[in-house]
Amino acid sequence: MDILYKKGEENKLAINKKEAFCQLIDQPLPPVGKLFSVLFSEMDENIRKLKRQSTDYSSLPDITREALANCHGDWYEWLLAIISINTYLSKDTSYIALILPNVRQFNVSKLYLTDIQEIINDLKNKVKSSADVEFITSNPDFVIIDMTNIDVSFPFVTSISHVTPDIIETIETLYTQFISKCCLDDIIGYVSVKTSLRPDRRLQIAHEGSLMKAVYAHLQTRLWLLDPKGLNYYAFSTKISDSDRTALRTIATHSLITVNTKPQAAVDEVFEVNSLAKTEQAFLTILKS
């Protein structure tokens, strides 16, 4: 398999992200204190070097900064997913965080049991028919699931130390084992992951967290649950500023409509995650909370 290029969408050449990640990342995984920004910069330079040194690619356009930035997003999520799995396997927790595809490929509500899916579909239909508005949602980047009462065949027995394209493929499709298997309280929460934060991304995170919690509150009412666990929503990024933390401290809007419940945060906690050590510490916090 070619480390540099593969046929992407519309049969165009694109960076072979999986192969590049597996071959260019330090083997075994990079030292716990190594910053992801440094790691990604080194991988970018190696990719550029491969192109410069190979006559096979001399006639192709230069690799753009945007193409490499797109790689960083996937590389970041794969590193987080690996540490999530390793934390689940080695740290005595029943919680695991799994990568989700975008909503065009899969709707996260399908992880719930079919009767809960039907309630969500009913909500969407009533919203559209009564107010002529669309119930538009996106998928968070990760879902946190309590494995205690779910019977699945987990593909990993020991912690992941070396990475192959097949392992990445398994990690990316793990969520499919949980389709139609989760009760309301089996889904503990979600994580939004961004390599960097801009004002528009902060708004997206807060909106997504608020909406996910509103759907959970609706399900709690429809299912007559008097003492549910609740739903948590977290944000990860490689760099978090004070203004980021302030912006993400906004309220979940549904919690304003009744005095019977305390106002809730749209985002429960924001983590600066820019090394394997910080990734493990973040997952130790959210997977054992």
C-alpha angles and dihedrals in degrees: 000000000000113000094204111039141021134165107273133178115339087013091285123145115260137170110279093237099182096047093043091050094050096045100038101042115091111270114252100027116292121275112283093246098048111115116239090224090060092044093050092047090054091049091048091053092048091052091050090047091053090053094047093049098045121080088200090073101033093102094049124093119269118271105259129223089240091057091051092046088054088054091051091060093056094040090052093051092047092052090049092048092051092052091046091055092045090050091051092050099045110026105062099250132134092207124093133179115221130192115248125205120230119284092257088066100037138000112226092219088073089075088073125084112275095256090057090047088055091054091052091048089049090052091051092048093049092048090054098042097045101041105015092236129124124243096224119181136168128212119254113235095246135022121208112218131187104225095193098103101022121099109213134143102244109210098210124071101168132031118281112248102155122043130215131176089253091056090050089050090051091049092050093051100041090103090068090071089065099051110134091356105098126096116207094268095042088077103070099180149298140264126216112206125200127167087212137006127234125173091261091051091050089054091049092052094048093046092048093048092047093049094047090052091047091054090049091051090051091051091048089056096045092048093045095234110167098184110026123171093241129225127272127208123195137182127215126191136157091240129026123187129196089253090054091053091047093050093048092051089081122130126261098247098219090062090066096066100074136039090211093083134044118252110267131214116244088219116033098197139357120216129198101217114178105137138036090256093055091043092055092047092050092050092046086057100046099034094052099038 
